[in-house]
Amino acid sequence: MFGDEVFIEKSFEEMKQDMNDLLAESERLKKEAADLMVKANSLRNESVDLRFQDPERAEGIWQESERLREESNESKRLAVDKNLKASDIKHRLDIHDQIVAVVDHADEIWKGAIRAKRP
């Protein structure tokens, strides 16, 4: 029914740590993507400057720039993916908190009813 999915039971703290790890990795990937894009743009400028002096070298630099841009885009994609996974975990943690709050509130109501000697 579920294919190759593996279900793992994790504690609230483990899920929170996973969420924080995913967010940290997402931020690292965003920074990496930005750095790669800066380098790619620098190489593009260098390629344009060299195109009349050494067209073959300029083409090589341009190709390297394109490769860095693709790598940057992949890093951005991975960052978004990790951010979405972290958001999913946060949503689950929020639901957990809401359930705990409802149970706590129900206990308070029950204790109040007992004190008032109502069944």
Secondary structure, DSSP 8 states (H G I E B T S, - for coil): --TT-------HHHHHHHHHHHHHHHHHHHHHHHHHHHHHHHHHHHHHHHTTT-HHHHHHHHHHHHHHHHHHHHHHHHHHHHHHHHHHHHHHHHHHHHHHHHHHHHHHHHHHHHHTT--
